[in-house]
Amino acid sequence: MRRHLLWLLCLALPASADDWLALTLYPGGELYQAGHLQQLVGATQNLWQIEDAEGRTPIQSLDSLASTNAIAVQGDDVRFRRLIEVRELTPAGLRTLAELVERHPLLGRRLVTAQGDGTHFWLRLARPYAKAEKAELLLQYARRLAADFAPECRVTSGAQGALQGYSLQQWTLQADGAVPPRTATLQALQQATAALRERSQQAYSAADILVYLRQVLNGESGLPTSDEEVAQFYLVAESLRSRDLQDLARPDFQRLKLVALGRERATAPSVPGYRLDDRSRWTSTPNSYLTVDCR
């Protein structure tokens, strides 16, 4: 294993467009400041305290810089950790975090604005809610984040946020008969994701994660060259409790997922040997997206 730092995120992926709410926080100035990130951790944890009218916790999962689990690899030491570790918010640690966000295929614009002045929260609801209930829950989350992050924060319309006009689309593909060789499927996945990326700000699949892992662990570029190598990466991820590969492609490759974030509605991807089984789409609306502005 190469002796350098790897942080591999384990991001949850949307199961249904209607299950998701989104917030953008503008902390005021550059996001990657120790003070901002320390405040972000506590404010994010407090979002779990909100309850619905029945006294239940509305959210099933919360993806953000302050809530995402990560694999940290440095030298021969491999450990499971949070992406933001307060004790590691040193100048060097902040630079590493910023570099990771830009290079990791599951991060990028999904969690941080292009200008680096804001960060996004993706809240997956645990159960279906009526439109009015969802709007009220979103407002509660935005107000709680504003109150806990800083006194000067205010809740504004999502029309003023970086995700305004964007859609997050996900497609689930099912093997149509016998599963093709994994290496061939990964090549087709890579091509399909590249086509999505041409019309999106961000797109990814299991192929992107495997290319990333192969580079940081072995120092080799490109996709795995054999089914055995693919299986080895799955074992590494599983041993470290990383679920991102299994979220994007089951180990038996019976089911695959592709995700795209962009302003245009993308065409459903096509992978030989697979059929489209499910699709979901989150779109920024007043009931699904608000901003917390602390500038």
GILIN-V12126 format. One record per backbone hydrogen bond with DSSP energy under -0.5 kcal/mol. CO is the residue of the C=O (numbers start at 0). NH is the residue of the N-H. E is the energy in kcal/mol with one decimal. If there is no record, write none. Layout:
BEGIN
co=CO nh=NH e=E
co=CO nh=NH e=E
END
This chain:
BEGIN
co=1 nh=3 e=-1.5
co=5 nh=7 e=-0.5
co=5 nh=72 e=-1.5
co=6 nh=8 e=-0.6
co=7 nh=70 e=-1.2
co=15 nh=18 e=-1.7
co=16 nh=19 e=-1.2
co=18 nh=124 e=-4.1
co=20 nh=122 e=-2.8
co=21 nh=289 e=-1.5
co=22 nh=120 e=-2.9
co=23 nh=25 e=-0.5
co=23 nh=291 e=-3.2
co=24 nh=26 e=-0.7
co=24 nh=118 e=-2.1
co=25 nh=293 e=-2.7
co=30 nh=32 e=-2.5
co=32 nh=36 e=-2.5
co=33 nh=37 e=-2.3
co=34 nh=38 e=-2.1
co=35 nh=39 e=-2.2
co=36 nh=40 e=-1.6
co=37 nh=41 e=-1.2
co=38 nh=42 e=-2.4
co=39 nh=43 e=-2.2
co=40 nh=44 e=-2.0
co=41 nh=45 e=-1.6
co=42 nh=46 e=-0.5
co=43 nh=46 e=-1.2
co=44 nh=47 e=-1.2
co=45 nh=48 e=-1.5
co=46 nh=49 e=-1.1
co=49 nh=57 e=-0.5
co=51 nh=54 e=-2.1
co=55 nh=51 e=-2.5
co=55 nh=57 e=-0.6
co=57 nh=125 e=-3.6
co=60 nh=123 e=-2.6
co=61 nh=63 e=-0.6
co=62 nh=121 e=-2.3
co=63 nh=66 e=-1.1
co=63 nh=67 e=-1.0
co=67 nh=82 e=-2.5
co=68 nh=9 e=-1.4
co=69 nh=71 e=-0.6
co=69 nh=80 e=-3.4
co=70 nh=7 e=-1.2
co=70 nh=72 e=-0.5
co=71 nh=78 e=-2.7
co=72 nh=5 e=-1.2
co=73 nh=76 e=-1.9
co=75 nh=77 e=-0.6
co=76 nh=73 e=-2.4
co=78 nh=71 e=-3.1
co=80 nh=69 e=-4.2
co=82 nh=84 e=-0.8
co=83 nh=85 e=-0.6
co=84 nh=87 e=-2.3
co=85 nh=88 e=-1.5
co=87 nh=89 e=-1.5
co=89 nh=93 e=-2.8
co=90 nh=94 e=-1.8
co=91 nh=95 e=-2.1
co=92 nh=96 e=-2.2
co=93 nh=97 e=-2.2
co=94 nh=98 e=-2.3
co=95 nh=99 e=-2.3
co=96 nh=100 e=-2.2
co=97 nh=101 e=-1.4
co=98 nh=102 e=-1.7
co=99 nh=103 e=-2.7
co=100 nh=107 e=-2.2
co=103 nh=106 e=-1.4
co=106 nh=109 e=-1.8
co=107 nh=110 e=-1.4
co=107 nh=111 e=-1.9
co=110 nh=119 e=-2.3
co=112 nh=115 e=-1.5
co=115 nh=30 e=-2.6
co=116 nh=27 e=-0.6
co=117 nh=112 e=-2.1
co=118 nh=24 e=-3.0
co=120 nh=22 e=-2.0
co=120 nh=122 e=-0.5
co=121 nh=62 e=-2.7
co=121 nh=123 e=-0.6
co=122 nh=20 e=-2.2
co=122 nh=124 e=-0.6
co=123 nh=59 e=-3.7
co=123 nh=60 e=-1.3
co=129 nh=133 e=-2.6
co=130 nh=134 e=-2.1
co=131 nh=135 e=-2.0
co=132 nh=136 e=-2.6
co=133 nh=137 e=-2.7
co=134 nh=138 e=-1.9
co=135 nh=139 e=-2.2
co=136 nh=140 e=-2.5
co=137 nh=141 e=-2.4
co=138 nh=142 e=-2.6
co=139 nh=143 e=-2.5
co=140 nh=144 e=-2.4
co=141 nh=145 e=-2.3
co=142 nh=146 e=-2.5
co=143 nh=147 e=-2.3
co=144 nh=148 e=-2.0
co=145 nh=149 e=-1.4
co=149 nh=152 e=-1.5
co=153 nh=292 e=-2.9
co=155 nh=290 e=-2.0
co=156 nh=159 e=-1.8
co=157 nh=160 e=-2.0
co=160 nh=163 e=-1.4
co=162 nh=165 e=-2.3
co=165 nh=283 e=-1.9
co=166 nh=168 e=-0.6
co=166 nh=261 e=-2.2
co=167 nh=281 e=-2.8
co=168 nh=259 e=-2.5
co=169 nh=279 e=-2.3
co=170 nh=257 e=-2.0
co=171 nh=276 e=-3.0
co=171 nh=277 e=-1.6
co=172 nh=255 e=-2.3
co=173 nh=274 e=-2.8
co=174 nh=176 e=-1.1
co=180 nh=184 e=-2.2
co=181 nh=185 e=-2.7
co=182 nh=186 e=-1.8
co=183 nh=187 e=-2.0
co=184 nh=188 e=-2.8
co=185 nh=189 e=-2.6
co=186 nh=190 e=-1.9
co=187 nh=191 e=-2.5
co=188 nh=192 e=-2.7
co=189 nh=193 e=-2.1
co=190 nh=194 e=-2.0
co=191 nh=195 e=-1.9
co=192 nh=196 e=-2.4
co=193 nh=197 e=-1.2
co=194 nh=198 e=-0.5
co=195 nh=198 e=-1.2
co=196 nh=199 e=-0.7
co=198 nh=263 e=-0.6
co=201 nh=260 e=-3.2
co=203 nh=258 e=-2.3
co=204 nh=207 e=-0.7
co=204 nh=208 e=-1.3
co=205 nh=209 e=-2.4
co=206 nh=210 e=-2.2
co=207 nh=211 e=-2.1
co=208 nh=212 e=-2.9
co=209 nh=213 e=-2.4
co=210 nh=214 e=-1.7
co=211 nh=215 e=-2.4
co=212 nh=216 e=-2.6
co=212 nh=217 e=-0.5
co=213 nh=217 e=-1.4
co=213 nh=219 e=-1.7
co=214 nh=218 e=-1.3
co=216 nh=1 e=-1.4
co=225 nh=229 e=-1.9
co=226 nh=230 e=-2.4
co=227 nh=231 e=-1.8
co=228 nh=232 e=-1.8
co=229 nh=233 e=-1.8
co=230 nh=234 e=-2.0
co=231 nh=235 e=-2.1
co=232 nh=236 e=-2.5
co=233 nh=237 e=-2.6
co=234 nh=238 e=-2.5
co=235 nh=239 e=-1.1
co=236 nh=241 e=-3.1
co=237 nh=240 e=-1.6
co=240 nh=242 e=-0.5
co=242 nh=246 e=-2.0
co=243 nh=247 e=-1.9
co=244 nh=248 e=-2.7
co=247 nh=256 e=-2.5
co=249 nh=252 e=-2.7
co=253 nh=174 e=-2.9
co=254 nh=249 e=-1.8
co=255 nh=172 e=-2.8
co=257 nh=170 e=-2.4
co=258 nh=203 e=-2.2
co=259 nh=168 e=-3.0
co=260 nh=200 e=-2.0
co=260 nh=201 e=-1.8
co=261 nh=166 e=-2.6
co=263 nh=265 e=-0.6
co=270 nh=273 e=-1.9
co=272 nh=175 e=-2.8
co=274 nh=173 e=-2.8
co=277 nh=171 e=-3.1
co=279 nh=169 e=-2.4
co=281 nh=167 e=-2.6
co=284 nh=287 e=-1.7
co=284 nh=288 e=-1.7
co=287 nh=21 e=-2.3
co=288 nh=157 e=-0.8
co=289 nh=23 e=-1.5
co=290 nh=155 e=-2.5
co=290 nh=292 e=-0.6
co=291 nh=25 e=-2.9
co=291 nh=293 e=-0.6
co=292 nh=153 e=-1.9
END
